[in-house]
Amino acid sequence: GRHIGIGHAVVKADNTILTRICTRIVAWLLGRLAGATIFGGLTTATFAETQRIRYTSTNVQVNSNGLPALFGPWFQADQPGGVFTNFPSASNILFTIPRAPAAGTTRTVTGMGPQGMFVNGVTLYNFLDGNSYSNSGGDDAILATAGGPITVTTLATISSAASFEQGPQAPRSLVTALPLFHSVLATATESVSSATWPTTLGGATISITDSAGATLAAPISYASPTQLNFLLPAGLATGAAKVTITSGGVATASNINVQPVYPHLFMLNRRGLAAATLTRARFGSISTEQVYTTSNGALVASPIALNGDQVYLTLYGSGLGTATTATATIGGVAATVTYAGPQGTYQGLDQFNILIPAALAGKGQVEIVVTAGGKPSNPVNITVQ
């Protein structure tokens, strides 16, 4: 469920076992965080060590040093990508846990939403968000207050519709909302049939309140109870923004980190095959080709023969934001970008025209990274024969 309770088992906790567990987990984290940027000038995680466990007739008290280093790192909506905030300097923390914990009888909805995400993809929540998960009911359950039933604020994740990454997004980006804990994002399944997108679709509306306090409605291209595809409006202020999805009288909350530029590239399969087309110039003639073929019902790379021709790759992505230029590498080799900008037909869709370097002939599968505004995209790949 969403909340983890610690009961009488703490009383019998063995300090040696706890120390071993903490040491192993922190060692696991340290092995995966080389090169991470860390606030406060720290370059390594603080070890989480239990210093002392004391008991009273009513409570268990645990002293810990740097315990937050154990629980993470997590991504927060109000921090830049690749930066982890939860490596504290050495500090003494006292946790007081009731020996006979009792379940709360009331909850207050505050809409605080997710606080971050663990490296394994599990989302972390603040218990003050007012929601609680019922294993028996298989859904969010919230108790009524003295004034009667209260509205449940449920949760969703926001990802790039191109890369599926949950990191920062730029204004005019295509993004996807997915539900958490059985949130219902729309009352019906509906998609648009034109390039003009409404702000209400499938019974759902989306409002975004940016760091400056301005609230804008987001155009929606696809709606279903389990997914919403929408466009981040242009003009959003940089910084942490709150996303509110309203459907069937229930508000679903999420957070998003808005940055001026943050490019994402579309992929055709789980292996990162680039969503792209080829334009070949040879002896004054122009022809187009695909970078993929179908094998056993799946899309796979179709090897590209350069043959001394000028072969241009057209990539599709989202997130250029305010950038008007971009650079690219293919297989680690700098490639000429002849165009970087809006695709022109669909809102939020960006296009990159890139000349494949002749030196890549015979290199096999190579990764492509586009950089705009100093921010590199997710890597995608093609195969060059």
C-alpha positions as CSV (number, residue, x, y, z in Angstrom):
1,G,0.0,0.0,0.0
2,R,0.9,3.6,0.1
3,H,1.9,3.8,3.7
4,I,4.2,1.5,5.6
5,G,3.5,1.0,9.3
6,I,6.1,-0.1,11.8
7,G,4.7,-1.9,14.8
8,H,6.0,-4.1,17.6
9,A,8.6,-5.6,15.4
10,V,10.8,-2.6,16.0
11,V,11.0,-3.5,19.7
12,K,12.8,-6.7,18.9
13,A,15.0,-5.3,16.2
14,D,18.5,-6.5,16.4
15,N,21.0,-3.6,16.1
16,T,23.6,-5.8,14.4
17,I,21.2,-7.0,11.7
18,L,20.0,-3.4,11.1
19,T,23.6,-2.2,10.7
20,R,24.3,-5.0,8.2
21,I,21.2,-4.2,6.2
22,C,21.9,-0.5,6.1
23,T,25.5,-1.1,5.1
24,R,24.6,-3.4,2.2
25,I,21.9,-1.1,0.9
26,V,24.0,2.0,1.1
27,A,26.9,0.0,-0.7
28,W,24.4,-0.9,-3.4
29,L,23.4,2.8,-3.8
30,L,27.0,4.0,-3.9
31,G,27.8,1.5,-6.6
32,R,25.1,3.1,-8.8
33,L,25.6,6.8,-8.1
34,A,29.1,7.5,-9.5
35,G,29.1,10.9,-11.1
36,A,25.8,12.1,-9.7
37,T,25.5,15.8,-8.9
38,I,24.7,16.3,-5.2
39,F,23.6,19.4,-3.3
40,G,25.5,20.7,-0.3
41,G,28.9,19.9,-1.8
42,L,28.7,16.2,-0.9
43,T,29.9,13.7,-3.4
44,T,28.9,10.4,-1.6
45,A,25.9,9.3,0.2
46,T,26.0,9.5,4.0
47,F,25.9,6.1,5.6
48,A,22.7,5.3,7.4
49,E,23.6,3.9,10.7
50,T,21.4,3.2,13.7
51,Q,23.1,4.7,16.7
52,R,20.8,3.8,19.5
53,I,17.4,2.2,20.2
54,R,15.6,3.0,23.5
55,Y,12.3,1.9,24.9
56,T,9.8,3.5,27.2
57,S,6.5,2.2,28.4
58,T,4.8,3.8,25.4
59,N,7.3,4.5,22.7
60,V,10.3,3.1,20.8
61,Q,13.0,5.8,20.1
62,V,15.5,5.3,17.4
63,N,18.6,7.6,17.0
64,S,20.0,7.5,13.4
65,N,22.8,9.3,11.6
66,G,22.0,10.4,8.0
67,L,19.1,8.0,7.6
68,P,17.7,9.8,4.6
69,A,20.7,8.6,2.5
70,L,19.2,5.1,2.8
71,F,15.9,6.0,1.2
72,G,16.8,7.1,-2.3
73,P,18.0,8.7,-4.4
74,W,14.7,10.0,-5.7
75,F,13.8,12.5,-8.4
76,Q,11.8,15.5,-7.3
77,A,9.7,17.7,-9.6
78,D,11.4,20.9,-8.4
79,Q,15.0,19.8,-9.1
80,P,16.9,19.5,-12.4
81,G,17.5,16.1,-13.9
82,G,20.5,14.1,-12.6
83,V,20.6,15.9,-9.3
84,F,19.8,14.1,-6.0
85,T,18.9,16.1,-2.9
86,N,18.8,13.4,-0.2
87,F,22.5,13.1,0.8
88,P,22.6,15.0,4.1
89,S,25.6,15.9,6.0
90,A,26.1,13.9,9.2
91,S,23.2,14.6,11.6
92,N,21.5,13.0,14.5
93,I,17.8,12.1,13.9
94,L,15.4,10.9,16.5
95,F,12.4,8.8,15.5
96,T,9.7,8.2,18.0
97,I,7.4,5.2,17.2
98,P,4.4,4.3,19.4
99,R,4.7,0.8,20.9
100,A,1.0,0.4,20.3
101,P,0.3,2.4,17.1
102,A,-3.3,3.1,16.3
103,A,-4.8,3.8,12.9
104,G,-6.0,7.4,12.4
105,T,-9.7,8.0,12.4
106,T,-9.7,11.0,10.1
107,R,-7.8,12.1,7.1
108,T,-7.3,15.6,5.6
109,V,-6.8,15.9,1.9
110,T,-4.0,18.4,1.2
111,G,-3.2,17.4,-2.4
112,M,0.5,17.2,-1.6
113,G,1.0,14.5,-4.1
114,P,4.2,12.4,-4.8
115,Q,7.4,13.6,-3.2
116,G,9.7,11.8,-5.5
117,M,10.7,8.5,-7.1
118,F,13.1,5.7,-6.1
119,V,15.7,4.5,-8.5
120,N,13.7,1.4,-9.1
121,G,10.7,3.4,-10.2
122,V,8.6,3.2,-7.0
123,T,7.0,6.5,-6.2
124,L,7.3,8.0,-2.7
125,Y,4.5,9.8,-1.1
126,N,4.0,12.2,1.9
127,F,1.5,10.6,4.3
128,L,-0.2,14.0,4.7
129,D,-1.7,13.7,1.2
130,G,-4.7,12.3,2.9
131,N,-4.9,9.1,0.8
132,S,-4.6,5.5,2.0
133,Y,-4.6,2.3,0.1
134,S,-6.9,-0.5,0.9
135,N,-5.6,-3.9,0.1
136,S,-9.0,-5.5,0.6
137,G,-10.8,-3.0,-1.5
138,G,-8.0,-2.7,-4.1
139,D,-8.4,1.0,-4.3
140,D,-7.8,4.3,-2.4
141,A,-9.9,4.5,0.7
142,I,-10.5,7.6,2.7
143,L,-12.5,8.0,5.9
144,A,-15.2,10.5,6.2
145,T,-14.7,13.6,8.4
146,A,-17.3,14.9,10.9
147,G,-18.7,17.1,8.1
148,G,-19.4,14.2,5.8
149,P,-17.5,12.4,3.0
150,I,-14.6,14.3,1.5
151,T,-13.3,14.3,-2.1
152,V,-10.4,11.9,-2.7
153,T,-7.3,13.5,-4.3
154,T,-5.7,10.7,-6.2
155,L,-2.4,10.6,-8.1
156,A,-0.8,10.2,-11.5
157,T,2.6,10.2,-13.1
158,I,3.6,12.5,-16.0
159,S,6.0,11.3,-18.6
160,S,7.3,12.4,-22.0
161,A,5.1,11.0,-24.7
162,A,8.3,10.5,-26.8
163,S,10.9,9.0,-24.4
164,F,8.6,7.9,-21.6
165,E,11.0,9.6,-19.1
166,Q,9.5,11.3,-16.1
167,G,12.2,14.0,-15.9
168,P,11.8,17.7,-16.8
169,Q,9.5,18.8,-19.6
170,A,9.5,21.9,-21.7
171,P,6.5,24.1,-22.6
172,R,4.9,22.9,-25.8
173,S,5.9,19.3,-25.0
174,L,3.8,16.2,-25.7
175,V,3.3,14.3,-22.4
176,T,1.4,11.3,-21.1
177,A,-0.4,10.9,-17.7
178,L,-0.8,7.5,-16.2
179,P,-2.7,6.7,-13.1
180,L,-1.4,5.5,-9.7
181,F,-3.3,3.4,-7.2
182,H,-6.3,3.0,-9.5
183,S,-6.9,6.7,-10.2
184,V,-9.4,7.2,-12.9
185,L,-8.2,9.8,-15.4
186,A,-11.3,10.1,-17.7
187,T,-14.9,8.9,-17.8
188,A,-14.7,7.7,-21.4
189,T,-12.2,6.8,-24.1
190,E,-12.0,9.4,-26.8
191,S,-9.4,10.7,-29.3
192,V,-9.2,13.8,-31.5
193,S,-9.7,13.7,-35.2
194,S,-8.0,16.9,-36.2
195,A,-4.9,18.9,-35.4
196,T,-7.0,21.2,-33.1
197,W,-7.2,19.7,-29.6
198,P,-9.9,20.5,-27.1
199,T,-9.3,21.2,-23.4
200,T,-12.0,18.7,-22.4
201,L,-11.9,15.2,-23.8
202,G,-13.4,11.9,-22.5
203,G,-14.9,13.9,-19.6
204,A,-11.4,15.0,-18.4
205,T,-9.9,18.5,-18.1
206,I,-6.3,19.3,-17.2
207,S,-5.1,22.5,-15.5
208,I,-1.4,23.3,-14.8
209,T,-0.4,25.8,-12.2
210,D,3.1,27.0,-12.8
211,S,5.8,28.3,-10.4
212,A,4.5,31.9,-10.9
213,G,1.0,30.9,-9.9
214,A,-0.6,31.1,-13.3
215,T,-3.0,28.4,-14.2
216,L,-3.4,27.2,-17.8
217,A,-5.6,24.6,-19.5
218,A,-3.8,21.8,-21.4
219,P,-5.1,20.6,-24.8
220,I,-5.8,16.9,-24.9
221,S,-5.4,14.5,-27.8
222,Y,-6.4,11.2,-26.2
223,A,-8.3,10.3,-23.1
224,S,-9.2,7.1,-21.4
225,P,-9.6,6.0,-17.8
226,T,-6.0,4.8,-17.7
227,Q,-4.2,7.3,-19.9
228,L,-4.2,10.9,-21.0
229,N,-2.1,12.3,-23.8
230,F,-1.8,16.1,-23.7
231,L,0.2,19.2,-24.6
232,L,2.0,21.3,-22.1
233,P,0.9,24.9,-22.8
234,A,3.4,27.4,-24.1
235,G,4.2,30.2,-21.6
236,L,4.6,28.0,-18.5
237,A,7.0,29.5,-16.1
238,T,10.2,27.6,-15.3
239,G,10.1,25.6,-12.1
240,A,7.9,23.2,-10.2
241,A,4.3,23.1,-11.5
242,K,1.2,21.3,-10.2
243,V,-0.9,19.3,-12.6
244,T,-4.6,18.8,-11.7
245,I,-6.7,16.3,-13.8
246,T,-10.4,16.6,-13.1
247,S,-12.8,13.8,-14.1
248,G,-16.1,12.7,-12.7
249,G,-15.8,15.2,-9.9
250,V,-12.5,13.8,-8.6
251,A,-9.2,15.7,-8.8
252,T,-6.1,13.7,-9.7
253,A,-2.9,15.5,-8.7
254,S,0.7,15.3,-10.0
255,N,3.8,17.5,-10.3
256,I,6.0,18.4,-13.2
257,N,9.4,20.1,-13.5
258,V,9.1,22.7,-16.3
259,Q,12.3,23.7,-18.0
260,P,12.7,26.1,-21.0
261,V,14.3,23.3,-23.1
262,Y,14.4,19.5,-22.6
263,P,14.5,17.4,-25.8
264,H,13.0,14.0,-26.0
265,L,13.1,11.6,-29.0
266,F,10.4,9.2,-30.1
267,M,11.2,5.5,-30.3
268,L,9.6,2.7,-32.3
269,N,10.3,-0.2,-29.9
270,R,11.6,-0.9,-26.4
271,R,15.1,-1.2,-27.7
272,G,15.2,2.4,-28.6
273,L,14.9,2.2,-32.4
274,A,14.6,5.7,-33.7
275,A,11.2,6.9,-34.9
276,A,12.7,8.3,-38.1
277,T,12.7,8.3,-41.9
278,L,15.6,8.6,-44.4
279,T,16.1,10.9,-47.3
280,R,18.7,9.8,-49.8
281,A,20.3,12.2,-52.3
282,R,22.1,10.4,-55.2
283,F,23.1,11.8,-58.6
284,G,20.6,14.6,-58.3
285,S,17.6,12.2,-57.4
286,I,15.9,12.1,-54.0
287,S,14.3,9.0,-52.5
288,T,12.9,8.2,-49.1
289,E,13.3,5.0,-47.0
290,Q,12.4,3.6,-43.6
291,V,14.8,2.8,-40.8
292,Y,12.7,-0.2,-39.8
293,T,11.2,-3.5,-41.1
294,T,8.8,-6.0,-39.7
295,S,10.0,-9.4,-38.4
296,N,7.5,-11.8,-36.7
297,G,5.1,-9.0,-36.2
298,A,7.7,-6.7,-34.5
299,L,9.4,-3.6,-35.7
300,V,13.2,-4.1,-36.0
301,A,16.0,-2.0,-37.5
302,S,16.4,-2.1,-41.2
303,P,20.2,-1.7,-42.0
304,I,21.0,1.6,-43.7
305,A,23.5,1.4,-46.6
306,L,25.3,4.7,-47.1
307,N,27.0,3.8,-50.5
308,G,28.7,7.1,-50.6
309,D,25.4,8.9,-50.9
310,Q,24.2,11.9,-48.8
311,V,21.8,10.2,-46.4
312,Y,19.7,12.5,-44.2
313,L,17.9,11.1,-41.1
314,T,14.7,12.8,-40.0
315,L,14.0,12.3,-36.3
316,Y,10.9,13.2,-34.4
317,G,10.7,14.3,-30.8
318,S,9.3,16.9,-28.4
319,G,10.6,19.4,-25.9
320,L,12.6,21.9,-28.0
321,G,10.8,24.6,-26.1
322,T,12.5,28.0,-26.6
323,A,15.5,26.5,-28.5
324,T,15.9,27.3,-32.2
325,T,19.1,25.2,-32.9
326,A,20.4,21.8,-31.9
327,T,23.5,19.6,-32.3
328,A,23.7,15.9,-32.7
329,T,26.0,12.9,-32.4
330,I,25.6,9.6,-34.2
331,G,27.7,6.8,-32.8
332,G,29.7,9.4,-30.9
333,V,30.5,11.3,-34.2
334,A,29.4,14.9,-34.6
335,A,26.7,15.1,-37.2
336,T,25.4,18.1,-39.1
337,V,21.8,19.2,-38.1
338,T,20.3,21.0,-41.1
339,Y,17.0,21.7,-39.3
340,A,15.7,21.7,-35.7
341,G,12.2,23.0,-35.1
342,P,8.5,22.3,-35.1
343,Q,7.3,19.6,-37.4
344,G,4.6,21.9,-38.6
345,T,1.5,19.7,-38.7
346,Y,1.0,18.4,-35.2
347,Q,1.2,20.5,-32.0
348,G,4.2,19.8,-29.8
349,L,5.9,17.6,-32.4
350,D,9.5,18.6,-33.2
351,Q,11.7,17.5,-36.2
352,F,15.4,17.1,-36.6
353,N,17.1,16.7,-40.0
354,I,20.5,15.2,-39.6
355,L,23.2,14.2,-42.2
356,I,24.6,10.8,-41.3
357,P,28.4,11.0,-41.4
358,A,30.0,8.9,-44.1
359,A,32.6,7.7,-41.5
360,L,29.8,5.6,-39.9
361,A,29.6,3.1,-42.8
362,G,29.8,-0.5,-41.5
363,K,29.4,0.6,-37.8
364,G,26.3,-1.5,-37.1
365,Q,24.0,-0.2,-34.4
366,V,24.8,3.4,-33.4
367,E,23.2,5.7,-30.9
368,I,21.9,9.1,-31.7
369,V,21.7,11.9,-29.2
370,V,20.3,15.4,-29.9
371,T,21.4,18.3,-27.6
372,A,19.5,21.5,-27.4
373,G,19.9,24.3,-24.8
374,G,22.7,22.3,-23.2
375,K,20.3,19.4,-22.5
376,P,20.9,16.0,-24.2
377,S,18.0,13.9,-25.3
378,N,17.4,10.3,-24.5
379,P,19.5,8.1,-26.9
380,V,17.8,6.3,-29.8
381,N,19.5,4.1,-32.4
382,I,19.7,3.1,-36.0
383,T,21.8,0.4,-37.8
384,V,24.3,1.4,-40.4
385,Q,25.8,-1.3,-42.7
